[in-house]
C-alpha cells in the first residue's frame, strides 16, 4: 500500500492527489507512483506536500525519495 512517510495517509486520503488523479483519469495511488518526485518504488512511500514541507523540503542533487 502506498502511503506518506510522515502522516501515513494514502493518496486517496489527500485531497490534492485525488483532484490531480481525477484530472488525469487515474486512481490517486497511480498518480502518485508516476508523478510524485518523492515516491520510492522500493518502499511504496512518498512525502505529501504538507509532510515534505514539515521535513524541511529535503533534497539531494540526484533527487530525494521517501
PDBQT receptor file of N, H, CA, C and O in Angstrom, charges set to zero:
ATOM      1  N   UNK A   1       0.837  -1.176   0.000  1.00  0.00    +0.000 N 
ATOM      2  CA  UNK A   1       0.000   0.000   0.000  1.00  0.00    +0.000 C 
ATOM      3  C   UNK A   1       0.886   1.246   0.000  1.00  0.00    +0.000 C 
ATOM      4  O   UNK A   1       1.833   1.341   0.781  1.00  0.00    +0.000 OA
ATOM      5  N   UNK A   2       0.579   2.177  -0.861  1.00  0.00    +0.000 N 
ATOM      6  H   UNK A   2      -0.190   2.099  -1.495  1.00  0.00    +0.000 HD
ATOM      7  CA  UNK A   2       1.299   3.442  -0.941  1.00  0.00    +0.000 C 
ATOM      8  C   UNK A   2       0.815   4.345   0.195  1.00  0.00    +0.000 C 
ATOM      9  O   UNK A   2      -0.387   4.486   0.416  1.00  0.00    +0.000 OA
ATOM     10  N   UNK A   3       1.766   4.957   0.915  1.00  0.00    +0.000 N 
ATOM     11  H   UNK A   3       2.743   4.843   0.735  1.00  0.00    +0.000 HD
ATOM     12  CA  UNK A   3       1.378   5.886   1.977  1.00  0.00    +0.000 C 
ATOM     13  C   UNK A   3       2.479   6.900   2.220  1.00  0.00    +0.000 C 
ATOM     14  O   UNK A   3       3.637   6.699   1.854  1.00  0.00    +0.000 OA
ATOM     15  N   UNK A   4       2.076   8.007   2.855  1.00  0.00    +0.000 N 
ATOM     16  H   UNK A   4       1.136   8.170   3.152  1.00  0.00    +0.000 HD
ATOM     17  CA  UNK A   4       3.014   9.075   3.161  1.00  0.00    +0.000 C 
ATOM     18  C   UNK A   4       3.922   8.653   4.305  1.00  0.00    +0.000 C 
ATOM     19  O   UNK A   4       3.464   8.095   5.303  1.00  0.00    +0.000 OA
ATOM     20  N   UNK A   5       5.191   8.919   4.154  1.00  0.00    +0.000 N 
ATOM     21  H   UNK A   5       5.563   9.372   3.344  1.00  0.00    +0.000 HD
ATOM     22  CA  UNK A   5       6.179   8.566   5.153  1.00  0.00    +0.000 C 
ATOM     23  C   UNK A   5       5.991   9.374   6.444  1.00  0.00    +0.000 C 
ATOM     24  O   UNK A   5       6.452   8.954   7.505  1.00  0.00    +0.000 OA
ATOM     25  N   UNK A   6       5.331  10.506   6.365  1.00  0.00    +0.000 N 
ATOM     26  H   UNK A   6       4.956  10.847   5.503  1.00  0.00    +0.000 HD
ATOM     27  CA  UNK A   6       5.135  11.346   7.543  1.00  0.00    +0.000 C 
ATOM     28  C   UNK A   6       3.814  11.090   8.248  1.00  0.00    +0.000 C 
ATOM     29  O   UNK A   6       3.793  10.634   9.391  1.00  0.00    +0.000 OA
ATOM     30  N   UNK A   7       2.709  11.385   7.566  1.00  0.00    +0.000 N 
ATOM     31  H   UNK A   7       2.726  11.756   6.638  1.00  0.00    +0.000 HD
ATOM     32  CA  UNK A   7       1.382  11.311   8.182  1.00  0.00    +0.000 C 
ATOM     33  C   UNK A   7       0.698   9.956   8.008  1.00  0.00    +0.000 C 
ATOM     34  O   UNK A   7      -0.359   9.719   8.593  1.00  0.00    +0.000 OA
ATOM     35  N   UNK A   8       1.280   9.080   7.224  1.00  0.00    +0.000 N 
ATOM     36  H   UNK A   8       2.139   9.272   6.749  1.00  0.00    +0.000 HD
ATOM     37  CA  UNK A   8       0.763   7.728   6.990  1.00  0.00    +0.000 C 
ATOM     38  C   UNK A   8      -0.518   7.678   6.138  1.00  0.00    +0.000 C 
ATOM     39  O   UNK A   8      -1.095   6.607   5.953  1.00  0.00    +0.000 OA
ATOM     40  N   UNK A   9      -0.957   8.826   5.626  1.00  0.00    +0.000 N 
ATOM     41  H   UNK A   9      -0.488   9.696   5.777  1.00  0.00    +0.000 HD
ATOM     42  CA  UNK A   9      -2.166   8.820   4.799  1.00  0.00    +0.000 C 
ATOM     43  C   UNK A   9      -1.867   8.211   3.434  1.00  0.00    +0.000 C 
ATOM     44  O   UNK A   9      -0.741   8.278   2.942  1.00  0.00    +0.000 OA
ATOM     45  N   UNK A  10      -2.885   7.623   2.838  1.00  0.00    +0.000 N 
ATOM     46  H   UNK A  10      -3.800   7.569   3.238  1.00  0.00    +0.000 HD
ATOM     47  CA  UNK A  10      -2.779   7.113   1.479  1.00  0.00    +0.000 C 
ATOM     48  C   UNK A  10      -3.147   8.238   0.514  1.00  0.00    +0.000 C 
ATOM     49  O   UNK A  10      -3.779   9.211   0.925  1.00  0.00    +0.000 OA
ATOM     50  N   UNK A  11      -2.768   8.129  -0.753  1.00  0.00    +0.000 N 
ATOM     51  H   UNK A  11      -2.255   7.339  -1.087  1.00  0.00    +0.000 HD
ATOM     52  CA  UNK A  11      -3.120   9.181  -1.711  1.00  0.00    +0.000 C 
ATOM     53  C   UNK A  11      -4.627   9.459  -1.767  1.00  0.00    +0.000 C 
ATOM     54  O   UNK A  11      -5.037  10.597  -1.992  1.00  0.00    +0.000 OA
ATOM     55  N   UNK A  12      -5.449   8.428  -1.564  1.00  0.00    +0.000 N 
ATOM     56  H   UNK A  12      -5.115   7.503  -1.381  1.00  0.00    +0.000 HD
ATOM     57  CA  UNK A  12      -6.901   8.592  -1.594  1.00  0.00    +0.000 C 
ATOM     58  C   UNK A  12      -7.406   9.464  -0.453  1.00  0.00    +0.000 C 
ATOM     59  O   UNK A  12      -8.532   9.959  -0.503  1.00  0.00    +0.000 OA
ATOM     60  N   UNK A  13      -6.585   9.657   0.573  1.00  0.00    +0.000 N 
ATOM     61  H   UNK A  13      -5.670   9.256   0.613  1.00  0.00    +0.000 HD
ATOM     62  CA  UNK A  13      -6.969  10.461   1.731  1.00  0.00    +0.000 C 
ATOM     63  C   UNK A  13      -6.456  11.904   1.652  1.00  0.00    +0.000 C 
ATOM     64  O   UNK A  13      -6.683  12.694   2.569  1.00  0.00    +0.000 OA
ATOM     65  N   UNK A  14      -5.771  12.246   0.567  1.00  0.00    +0.000 N 
ATOM     66  H   UNK A  14      -5.587  11.605  -0.178  1.00  0.00    +0.000 HD
ATOM     67  CA  UNK A  14      -5.170  13.567   0.432  1.00  0.00    +0.000 C 
ATOM     68  C   UNK A  14      -5.846  14.283  -0.741  1.00  0.00    +0.000 C 
ATOM     69  O   UNK A  14      -5.654  13.903  -1.896  1.00  0.00    +0.000 OA
ATOM     70  N   UNK A  15      -6.637  15.320  -0.443  1.00  0.00    +0.000 N 
ATOM     71  H   UNK A  15      -6.794  15.629   0.495  1.00  0.00    +0.000 HD
ATOM     72  CA  UNK A  15      -7.458  15.965  -1.478  1.00  0.00    +0.000 C 
ATOM     73  C   UNK A  15      -6.708  16.385  -2.746  1.00  0.00    +0.000 C 
ATOM     74  O   UNK A  15      -7.241  16.209  -3.842  1.00  0.00    +0.000 OA
ATOM     75  N   UNK A  16      -5.518  16.922  -2.643  1.00  0.00    +0.000 N 
ATOM     76  H   UNK A  16      -5.085  17.066  -1.753  1.00  0.00    +0.000 HD
ATOM     77  CA  UNK A  16      -4.816  17.377  -3.847  1.00  0.00    +0.000 C 
ATOM     78  C   UNK A  16      -4.486  16.208  -4.771  1.00  0.00    +0.000 C 
ATOM     79  O   UNK A  16      -4.552  16.350  -5.992  1.00  0.00    +0.000 OA
ATOM     80  N   UNK A  17      -4.135  15.061  -4.206  1.00  0.00    +0.000 N 
ATOM     81  H   UNK A  17      -4.081  14.946  -3.214  1.00  0.00    +0.000 HD
ATOM     82  CA  UNK A  17      -3.836  13.901  -5.043  1.00  0.00    +0.000 C 
ATOM     83  C   UNK A  17      -5.100  13.349  -5.692  1.00  0.00    +0.000 C 
ATOM     84  O   UNK A  17      -5.070  12.885  -6.832  1.00  0.00    +0.000 OA
ATOM     85  N   UNK A  18      -6.201  13.402  -4.967  1.00  0.00    +0.000 N 
ATOM     86  H   UNK A  18      -6.226  13.778  -4.041  1.00  0.00    +0.000 HD
ATOM     87  CA  UNK A  18      -7.478  12.969  -5.542  1.00  0.00    +0.000 C 
ATOM     88  C   UNK A  18      -7.830  13.871  -6.719  1.00  0.00    +0.000 C 
ATOM     89  O   UNK A  18      -8.213  13.383  -7.783  1.00  0.00    +0.000 OA
ATOM     90  N   UNK A  19      -7.701  15.192  -6.535  1.00  0.00    +0.000 N 
ATOM     91  H   UNK A  19      -7.390  15.589  -5.671  1.00  0.00    +0.000 HD
ATOM     92  CA  UNK A  19      -8.026  16.143  -7.595  1.00  0.00    +0.000 C 
ATOM     93  C   UNK A  19      -7.140  15.933  -8.826  1.00  0.00    +0.000 C 
ATOM     94  O   UNK A  19      -7.636  15.891  -9.952  1.00  0.00    +0.000 OA
ATOM     95  N   UNK A  20      -5.838  15.803  -8.609  1.00  0.00    +0.000 N 
ATOM     96  H   UNK A  20      -5.435  15.837  -7.694  1.00  0.00    +0.000 HD
ATOM     97  CA  UNK A  20      -4.913  15.616  -9.734  1.00  0.00    +0.000 C 
ATOM     98  C   UNK A  20      -5.169  14.296 -10.450  1.00  0.00    +0.000 C 
ATOM     99  O   UNK A  20      -5.068  14.218 -11.675  1.00  0.00    +0.000 OA
ATOM    100  N   UNK A  21      -5.499  13.268  -9.688  1.00  0.00    +0.000 N 
ATOM    101  H   UNK A  21      -5.581  13.332  -8.694  1.00  0.00    +0.000 HD
ATOM    102  CA  UNK A  21      -5.786  11.962 -10.289  1.00  0.00    +0.000 C 
ATOM    103  C   UNK A  21      -7.047  12.021 -11.138  1.00  0.00    +0.000 C 
ATOM    104  O   UNK A  21      -7.083  11.461 -12.234  1.00  0.00    +0.000 OA
ATOM    105  N   UNK A  22      -8.079  12.690 -10.644  1.00  0.00    +0.000 N 
ATOM    106  H   UNK A  22      -8.049  13.145  -9.754  1.00  0.00    +0.000 HD
ATOM    107  CA  UNK A  22      -9.319  12.836 -11.409  1.00  0.00    +0.000 C 
ATOM    108  C   UNK A  22      -9.038  13.568 -12.713  1.00  0.00    +0.000 C 
ATOM    109  O   UNK A  22      -9.535  13.172 -13.767  1.00  0.00    +0.000 OA
ATOM    110  N   UNK A  23      -8.245  14.635 -12.649  1.00  0.00    +0.000 N 
ATOM    111  H   UNK A  23      -7.842  14.957 -11.793  1.00  0.00    +0.000 HD
ATOM    112  CA  UNK A  23      -7.904  15.388 -13.859  1.00  0.00    +0.000 C 
ATOM    113  C   UNK A  23      -7.201  14.519 -14.893  1.00  0.00    +0.000 C 
ATOM    114  O   UNK A  23      -7.398  14.694 -16.096  1.00  0.00    +0.000 OA
ATOM    115  N   UNK A  24      -6.370  13.572 -14.418  1.00  0.00    +0.000 N 
ATOM    116  H   UNK A  24      -6.210  13.431 -13.441  1.00  0.00    +0.000 HD
ATOM    117  CA  UNK A  24      -5.624  12.706 -15.330  1.00  0.00    +0.000 C 
ATOM    118  C   UNK A  24      -6.341  11.393 -15.638  1.00  0.00    +0.000 C 
ATOM    119  O   UNK A  24      -5.861  10.596 -16.443  1.00  0.00    +0.000 OA
ATOM    120  N   UNK A  25      -7.487  11.169 -14.999  1.00  0.00    +0.000 N 
ATOM    121  H   UNK A  25      -7.876  11.818 -14.344  1.00  0.00    +0.000 HD
ATOM    122  CA  UNK A  25      -8.273   9.969 -15.263  1.00  0.00    +0.000 C 
ATOM    123  C   UNK A  25      -7.655   8.690 -14.717  1.00  0.00    +0.000 C 
ATOM    124  O   UNK A  25      -7.812   7.620 -15.305  1.00  0.00    +0.000 OA
ATOM    125  N   UNK A  26      -6.947   8.800 -13.583  1.00  0.00    +0.000 N 
ATOM    126  H   UNK A  26      -6.819   9.669 -13.106  1.00  0.00    +0.000 HD
ATOM    127  CA  UNK A  26      -6.336   7.624 -12.958  1.00  0.00    +0.000 C 
ATOM    128  C   UNK A  26      -6.678   7.616 -11.472  1.00  0.00    +0.000 C 
ATOM    129  O   UNK A  26      -7.236   8.583 -10.953  1.00  0.00    +0.000 OA
ATOM    130  N   UNK A  27      -6.346   6.534 -10.797  1.00  0.00    +0.000 N 
ATOM    131  H   UNK A  27      -5.893   5.748 -11.219  1.00  0.00    +0.000 HD
ATOM    132  CA  UNK A  27      -6.526   6.449  -9.356  1.00  0.00    +0.000 C 
ATOM    133  C   UNK A  27      -5.430   7.262  -8.662  1.00  0.00    +0.000 C 
ATOM    134  O   UNK A  27      -4.338   7.410  -9.210  1.00  0.00    +0.000 OA
ATOM    135  N   UNK A  28      -5.705   7.794  -7.460  1.00  0.00    +0.000 N 
ATOM    136  H   UNK A  28      -6.592   7.674  -7.014  1.00  0.00    +0.000 HD
ATOM    137  CA  UNK A  28      -4.705   8.597  -6.759  1.00  0.00    +0.000 C 
ATOM    138  C   UNK A  28      -3.374   7.887  -6.519  1.00  0.00    +0.000 C 
ATOM    139  O   UNK A  28      -2.319   8.509  -6.636  1.00  0.00    +0.000 OA
ATOM    140  N   UNK A  29      -3.405   6.594  -6.184  1.00  0.00    +0.000 N 
ATOM    141  H   UNK A  29      -4.263   6.088  -6.089  1.00  0.00    +0.000 HD
ATOM    142  CA  UNK A  29      -2.133   5.888  -5.966  1.00  0.00    +0.000 C 
ATOM    143  C   UNK A  29      -1.332   5.753  -7.250  1.00  0.00    +0.000 C 
ATOM    144  O   UNK A  29      -0.102   5.787  -7.222  1.00  0.00    +0.000 OA
ATOM    145  N   UNK A  30      -2.009   5.602  -8.362  1.00  0.00    +0.000 N 
ATOM    146  H   UNK A  30      -3.008   5.574  -8.385  1.00  0.00    +0.000 HD
ATOM    147  CA  UNK A  30      -1.329   5.540  -9.656  1.00  0.00    +0.000 C 
ATOM    148  C   UNK A  30      -0.721   6.904  -9.967  1.00  0.00    +0.000 C 
ATOM    149  O   UNK A  30       0.414   6.990 -10.434  1.00  0.00    +0.000 OA
ATOM    150  N   UNK A  31      -1.478   7.967  -9.708  1.00  0.00    +0.000 N 
ATOM    151  H   UNK A  31      -2.401   7.897  -9.328  1.00  0.00    +0.000 HD
ATOM    152  CA  UNK A  31      -0.963   9.305  -9.969  1.00  0.00    +0.000 C 
ATOM    153  C   UNK A  31       0.318   9.550  -9.178  1.00  0.00    +0.000 C 
ATOM    154  O   UNK A  31       1.305  10.035  -9.732  1.00  0.00    +0.000 OA
ATOM    155  N   UNK A  32       0.310   9.216  -7.878  1.00  0.00    +0.000 N 
ATOM    156  H   UNK A  32      -0.491   8.822  -7.428  1.00  0.00    +0.000 HD
ATOM    157  CA  UNK A  32       1.491   9.418  -7.042  1.00  0.00    +0.000 C 
ATOM    158  C   UNK A  32       2.662   8.599  -7.567  1.00  0.00    +0.000 C 
ATOM    159  O   UNK A  32       3.779   9.109  -7.656  1.00  0.00    +0.000 OA
ATOM    160  N   UNK A  33       2.427   7.349  -7.911  1.00  0.00    +0.000 N 
ATOM    161  H   UNK A  33       1.520   6.935  -7.839  1.00  0.00    +0.000 HD
ATOM    162  CA  UNK A  33       3.534   6.484  -8.341  1.00  0.00    +0.000 C 
ATOM    163  C   UNK A  33       4.195   6.975  -9.625  1.00  0.00    +0.000 C 
ATOM    164  O   UNK A  33       5.375   6.709  -9.851  1.00  0.00    +0.000 OA
ATOM    165  N   UNK A  34       3.455   7.684 -10.463  1.00  0.00    +0.000 N 
ATOM    166  H   UNK A  34       2.496   7.900 -10.280  1.00  0.00    +0.000 HD
ATOM    167  CA  UNK A  34       4.027   8.179 -11.715  1.00  0.00    +0.000 C 
ATOM    168  C   UNK A  34       4.470   9.647 -11.670  1.00  0.00    +0.000 C 
ATOM    169  O   UNK A  34       5.285  10.071 -12.489  1.00  0.00    +0.000 OA
ATOM    170  N   UNK A  35       3.938  10.421 -10.721  1.00  0.00    +0.000 N 
ATOM    171  H   UNK A  35       3.275  10.076 -10.055  1.00  0.00    +0.000 HD
ATOM    172  CA  UNK A  35       4.160  11.862 -10.770  1.00  0.00    +0.000 C 
ATOM    173  C   UNK A  35       4.816  12.491  -9.554  1.00  0.00    +0.000 C 
ATOM    174  O   UNK A  35       5.361  13.590  -9.659  1.00  0.00    +0.000 OA
ATOM    175  N   UNK A  36       4.781  11.833  -8.407  1.00  0.00    +0.000 N 
ATOM    176  H   UNK A  36       4.338  10.941  -8.322  1.00  0.00    +0.000 HD
ATOM    177  CA  UNK A  36       5.344  12.451  -7.205  1.00  0.00    +0.000 C 
ATOM    178  C   UNK A  36       6.836  12.174  -7.134  1.00  0.00    +0.000 C 
ATOM    179  O   UNK A  36       7.260  11.019  -7.111  1.00  0.00    +0.000 OA
ATOM    180  N   UNK A  37       7.627  13.234  -7.099  1.00  0.00    +0.000 N 
ATOM    181  H   UNK A  37       7.282  14.172  -7.118  1.00  0.00    +0.000 HD
ATOM    182  CA  UNK A  37       9.082  13.102  -7.098  1.00  0.00    +0.000 C 
ATOM    183  C   UNK A  37       9.658  12.463  -5.854  1.00  0.00    +0.000 C 
ATOM    184  O   UNK A  37      10.810  12.029  -5.865  1.00  0.00    +0.000 OA
ATOM    185  N   UNK A  38       8.881  12.393  -4.770  1.00  0.00    +0.000 N 
ATOM    186  H   UNK A  38       7.946  12.745  -4.761  1.00  0.00    +0.000 HD
ATOM    187  CA  UNK A  38       9.387  11.770  -3.545  1.00  0.00    +0.000 C 
ATOM    188  C   UNK A  38       9.026  10.292  -3.456  1.00  0.00    +0.000 C 
ATOM    189  O   UNK A  38       9.457   9.608  -2.528  1.00  0.00    +0.000 OA
ATOM    190  N   UNK A  39       8.241   9.789  -4.409  1.00  0.00    +0.000 N 
ATOM    191  H   UNK A  39       7.891  10.345  -5.164  1.00  0.00    +0.000 HD
ATOM    192  CA  UNK A  39       7.780   8.404  -4.352  1.00  0.00    +0.000 C 
ATOM    193  C   UNK A  39       8.957   7.433  -4.479  1.00  0.00    +0.000 C 
ATOM    194  O   UNK A  39       9.783   7.550  -5.384  1.00  0.00    +0.000 OA
ATOM    195  N   UNK A  40       9.013   6.483  -3.562  1.00  0.00    +0.000 N 
ATOM    196  H   UNK A  40       8.342   6.388  -2.827  1.00  0.00    +0.000 HD
ATOM    197  CA  UNK A  40      10.061   5.469  -3.550  1.00  0.00    +0.000 C 
ATOM    198  C   UNK A  40       9.451   4.158  -4.038  1.00  0.00    +0.000 C 
ATOM    199  O   UNK A  40       8.599   3.577  -3.367  1.00  0.00    +0.000 OA
ATOM    200  N   UNK A  41       9.887   3.696  -5.202  1.00  0.00    +0.000 N 
ATOM    201  H   UNK A  41      10.580   4.168  -5.747  1.00  0.00    +0.000 HD
ATOM    202  CA  UNK A  41       9.315   2.487  -5.790  1.00  0.00    +0.000 C 
ATOM    203  C   UNK A  41       9.617   1.238  -4.970  1.00  0.00    +0.000 C 
ATOM    204  O   UNK A  41       8.871   0.260  -5.034  1.00  0.00    +0.000 OA
ATOM    205  N   UNK A  42      10.685   1.260  -4.212  1.00  0.00    +0.000 N 
ATOM    206  H   UNK A  42      11.291   2.053  -4.159  1.00  0.00    +0.000 HD
ATOM    207  CA  UNK A  42      11.049   0.085  -3.409  1.00  0.00    +0.000 C 
ATOM    208  C   UNK A  42      10.206  -0.043  -2.146  1.00  0.00    +0.000 C 
ATOM    209  O   UNK A  42       9.899  -1.154  -1.713  1.00  0.00    +0.000 OA
ATOM    210  N   UNK A  43       9.829   1.088  -1.554  1.00  0.00    +0.000 N 
ATOM    211  H   UNK A  43      10.077   1.990  -1.906  1.00  0.00    +0.000 HD
ATOM    212  CA  UNK A  43       9.091   1.045  -0.293  1.00  0.00    +0.000 C 
ATOM    213  C   UNK A  43       7.610   1.385  -0.425  1.00  0.00    +0.000 C 
ATOM    214  O   UNK A  43       6.829   1.100   0.482  1.00  0.00    +0.000 OA
ATOM    215  N   UNK A  44       7.215   1.992  -1.545  1.00  0.00    +0.000 N 
ATOM    216  H   UNK A  44       7.850   2.223  -2.282  1.00  0.00    +0.000 HD
ATOM    217  CA  UNK A  44       5.834   2.422  -1.707  1.00  0.00    +0.000 C 
ATOM    218  C   UNK A  44       5.501   3.638  -0.868  1.00  0.00    +0.000 C 
ATOM    219  O   UNK A  44       4.330   3.909  -0.604  1.00  0.00    +0.000 OA
ATOM    220  N   UNK A  45       6.505   4.365  -0.452  1.00  0.00    +0.000 N 
ATOM    221  H   UNK A  45       7.456   4.145  -0.667  1.00  0.00    +0.000 HD
ATOM    222  CA  UNK A  45       6.313   5.540   0.396  1.00  0.00    +0.000 C 
ATOM    223  C   UNK A  45       6.580   6.814  -0.400  1.00  0.00    +0.000 C 
ATOM    224  O   UNK A  45       7.346   6.809  -1.364  1.00  0.00    +0.000 OA
ATOM    225  N   UNK A  46       5.947   7.890   0.010  1.00  0.00    +0.000 N 
ATOM    226  H   UNK A  46       5.325   7.895   0.793  1.00  0.00    +0.000 HD
ATOM    227  CA  UNK A  46       6.155   9.207  -0.577  1.00  0.00    +0.000 C 
ATOM    228  C   UNK A  46       5.978  10.219   0.542  1.00  0.00    +0.000 C 
ATOM    229  O   UNK A  46       5.586   9.850   1.649  1.00  0.00    +0.000 OA
ATOM    230  N   UNK A  47       6.256  11.468   0.281  1.00  0.00    +0.000 N 
ATOM    231  H   UNK A  47       6.576  11.768  -0.618  1.00  0.00    +0.000 HD
ATOM    232  CA  UNK A  47       6.011  12.529   1.243  1.00  0.00    +0.000 C 
ATOM    233  C   UNK A  47       4.974  13.469   0.644  1.00  0.00    +0.000 C 
ATOM    234  O   UNK A  47       5.221  14.098  -0.385  1.00  0.00    +0.000 OA
ATOM    235  N   UNK A  48       3.811  13.566   1.288  1.00  0.00    +0.000 N 
ATOM    236  H   UNK A  48       3.611  13.056   2.125  1.00  0.00    +0.000 HD
ATOM    237  CA  UNK A  48       2.800  14.510   0.803  1.00  0.00    +0.000 C 
ATOM    238  C   UNK A  48       3.374  15.921   0.952  1.00  0.00    +0.000 C 
ATOM    239  O   UNK A  48       4.359  16.126   1.660  1.00  0.00    +0.000 OA
ATOM    240  N   UNK A  49       2.759  16.872   0.291  1.00  0.00    +0.000 N 
ATOM    241  H   UNK A  49       1.958  16.705  -0.285  1.00  0.00    +0.000 HD
ATOM    242  CA  UNK A  49       3.279  18.246   0.312  1.00  0.00    +0.000 C 
ATOM    243  C   UNK A  49       3.458  18.761   1.737  1.00  0.00    +0.000 C 
ATOM    244  O   UNK A  49       4.499  19.328   2.070  1.00  0.00    +0.000 OA
ATOM    245  N   UNK A  50       2.441  18.564   2.576  1.00  0.00    +0.000 N 
ATOM    246  H   UNK A  50       1.595  18.104   2.305  1.00  0.00    +0.000 HD
ATOM    247  CA  UNK A  50       2.487  19.065   3.947  1.00  0.00    +0.000 C 
ATOM    248  C   UNK A  50       3.653  18.451   4.729  1.00  0.00    +0.000 C 
ATOM    249  O   UNK A  50       4.390  19.169   5.405  1.00  0.00    +0.000 OA
ATOM    250  N   UNK A  51       3.819  17.145   4.641  1.00  0.00    +0.000 N 
ATOM    251  H   UNK A  51       3.220  16.563   4.092  1.00  0.00    +0.000 HD
ATOM    252  CA  UNK A  51       4.901  16.480   5.372  1.00  0.00    +0.000 C 
ATOM    253  C   UNK A  51       6.265  16.835   4.789  1.00  0.00    +0.000 C 
ATOM    254  O   UNK A  51       7.235  17.003   5.528  1.00  0.00    +0.000 OA
ATOM    255  N   UNK A  52       6.338  16.948   3.468  1.00  0.00    +0.000 N 
ATOM    256  H   UNK A  52       5.550  16.811   2.868  1.00  0.00    +0.000 HD
ATOM    257  CA  UNK A  52       7.596  17.320   2.823  1.00  0.00    +0.000 C 
ATOM    258  C   UNK A  52       8.071  18.688   3.310  1.00  0.00    +0.000 C 
ATOM    259  O   UNK A  52       9.257  18.885   3.576  1.00  0.00    +0.000 OA
ATOM    260  N   UNK A  53       7.142  19.620   3.421  1.00  0.00    +0.000 N 
ATOM    261  H   UNK A  53       6.179  19.460   3.205  1.00  0.00    +0.000 HD
ATOM    262  CA  UNK A  53       7.475  20.954   3.927  1.00  0.00    +0.000 C 
ATOM    263  C   UNK A  53       7.871  20.870   5.394  1.00  0.00    +0.000 C 
ATOM    264  O   UNK A  53       8.851  21.489   5.809  1.00  0.00    +0.000 OA
ATOM    265  N   UNK A  54       7.110  20.103   6.190  1.00  0.00    +0.000 N 
ATOM    266  H   UNK A  54       6.313  19.600   5.853  1.00  0.00    +0.000 HD
ATOM    267  CA  UNK A  54       7.428  19.940   7.615  1.00  0.00    +0.000 C 
ATOM    268  C   UNK A  54       8.807  19.323   7.832  1.00  0.00    +0.000 C 
ATOM    269  O   UNK A  54       9.454  19.590   8.844  1.00  0.00    +0.000 OA
ATOM    270  N   UNK A  55       9.261  18.494   6.880  1.00  0.00    +0.000 N 
ATOM    271  H   UNK A  55       8.735  18.277   6.058  1.00  0.00    +0.000 HD
ATOM    272  CA  UNK A  55      10.580  17.864   6.982  1.00  0.00    +0.000 C 
ATOM    273  C   UNK A  55      11.701  18.810   6.539  1.00  0.00    +0.000 C 
ATOM    274  O   UNK A  55      12.877  18.447   6.588  1.00  0.00    +0.000 OA
ATOM    275  N   UNK A  56      11.340  20.006   6.112  1.00  0.00    +0.000 N 
ATOM    276  H   UNK A  56      10.386  20.300   6.072  1.00  0.00    +0.000 HD
ATOM    277  CA  UNK A  56      12.347  20.963   5.672  1.00  0.00    +0.000 C 
ATOM    278  C   UNK A  56      12.687  20.830   4.201  1.00  0.00    +0.000 C 
ATOM    279  O   UNK A  56      13.744  21.290   3.770  1.00  0.00    +0.000 OA
ATOM    280  N   UNK A  57      11.815  20.211   3.425  1.00  0.00    +0.000 N 
ATOM    281  H   UNK A  57      10.956  19.838   3.776  1.00  0.00    +0.000 HD
ATOM    282  CA  UNK A  57      11.981  20.015   1.993  1.00  0.00    +0.000 C 
ATOM    283  C   UNK A  57      13.335  19.377   1.662  1.00  0.00    +0.000 C 
ATOM    284  O   UNK A  57      14.162  19.969   0.968  1.00  0.00    +0.000 OA
ATOM    285  N   UNK A  58      13.542  18.166   2.170  1.00  0.00    +0.000 N 
ATOM    286  H   UNK A  58      12.870  17.685   2.734  1.00  0.00    +0.000 HD
ATOM    287  CA  UNK A  58      14.831  17.514   1.921  1.00  0.00    +0.000 C 
ATOM    288  C   UNK A  58      15.079  17.312   0.436  1.00  0.00    +0.000 C 
ATOM    289  O   UNK A  58      14.141  17.133  -0.342  1.00  0.00    +0.000 OA
ATOM    290  N   UNK A  59      16.314  17.341   0.058  1.00  0.00    +0.000 N 
ATOM    291  H   UNK A  59      17.075  17.487   0.689  1.00  0.00    +0.000 HD
ATOM    292  CA  UNK A  59      16.656  17.140  -1.333  1.00  0.00    +0.000 C 
ATOM    293  C   UNK A  59      18.111  16.755  -1.492  1.00  0.00    +0.000 C 
ATOM    294  O   UNK A  59      18.961  17.080  -0.663  1.00  0.00    +0.000 OA
ATOM    295  N   UNK A  60      18.364  16.074  -2.550  1.00  0.00    +0.000 N 
ATOM    296  H   UNK A  60      17.673  15.810  -3.223  1.00  0.00    +0.000 HD
ATOM    297  CA  UNK A  60      19.718  15.709  -2.936  1.00  0.00    +0.000 C 
ATOM    298  C   UNK A  60      19.885  16.064  -4.399  1.00  0.00    +0.000 C 
ATOM    299  O   UNK A  60      18.901  16.152  -5.133  1.00  0.00    +0.000 OA
ATOM    300  N   UNK A  61      21.095  16.266  -4.821  1.00  0.00    +0.000 N 
ATOM    301  H   UNK A  61      21.894  16.195  -4.224  1.00  0.00    +0.000 HD
ATOM    302  CA  UNK A  61      21.327  16.611  -6.214  1.00  0.00    +0.000 C 
ATOM    303  C   UNK A  61      20.717  15.592  -7.159  1.00  0.00    +0.000 C 
ATOM    304  O   UNK A  61      20.166  15.957  -8.197  1.00  0.00    +0.000 OA
ATOM    305  N   UNK A  62      20.813  14.309  -6.805  1.00  0.00    +0.000 N 
ATOM    306  H   UNK A  62      21.262  14.013  -5.962  1.00  0.00    +0.000 HD
ATOM    307  CA  UNK A  62      20.259  13.256  -7.648  1.00  0.00    +0.000 C 
ATOM    308  C   UNK A  62      18.797  12.972  -7.363  1.00  0.00    +0.000 C 
ATOM    309  O   UNK A  62      18.213  12.084  -7.985  1.00  0.00    +0.000 OA
ATOM    310  N   UNK A  63      18.188  13.708  -6.431  1.00  0.00    +0.000 N 
ATOM    311  H   UNK A  63      18.662  14.429  -5.926  1.00  0.00    +0.000 HD
ATOM    312  CA  UNK A  63      16.786  13.527  -6.085  1.00  0.00    +0.000 C 
ATOM    313  C   UNK A  63      16.635  12.833  -4.746  1.00  0.00    +0.000 C 
ATOM    314  O   UNK A  63      17.508  12.072  -4.327  1.00  0.00    +0.000 OA
ATOM    315  N   UNK A  64      15.515  13.099  -4.073  1.00  0.00    +0.000 N 
ATOM    316  H   UNK A  64      14.806  13.717  -4.414  1.00  0.00    +0.000 HD
ATOM    317  CA  UNK A  64      15.259  12.526  -2.767  1.00  0.00    +0.000 C 
ATOM    318  C   UNK A  64      13.968  11.726  -2.839  1.00  0.00    +0.000 C 
ATOM    319  O   UNK A  64      12.986  12.179  -3.427  1.00  0.00    +0.000 OA
ATOM    320  N   UNK A  65      13.964  10.552  -2.252  1.00  0.00    +0.000 N 
ATOM    321  H   UNK A  65      14.762  10.183  -1.774  1.00  0.00    +0.000 HD
ATOM    322  CA  UNK A  65      12.725   9.778  -2.159  1.00  0.00    +0.000 C 
ATOM    323  C   UNK A  65      12.507   9.372  -0.719  1.00  0.00    +0.000 C 
ATOM    324  O   UNK A  65      13.445   9.267   0.070  1.00  0.00    +0.000 OA
ATOM    325  N   UNK A  66      11.257   9.148  -0.399  1.00  0.00    +0.000 N 
ATOM    326  H   UNK A  66      10.495   9.234  -1.040  1.00  0.00    +0.000 HD
ATOM    327  CA  UNK A  66      10.863   8.764   0.961  1.00  0.00    +0.000 C 
ATOM    328  C   UNK A  66      11.376   7.372   1.290  1.00  0.00    +0.000 C 
ATOM    329  O   UNK A  66      11.144   6.873   2.391  1.00  0.00    +0.000 OA
TER     330      UNK A  66
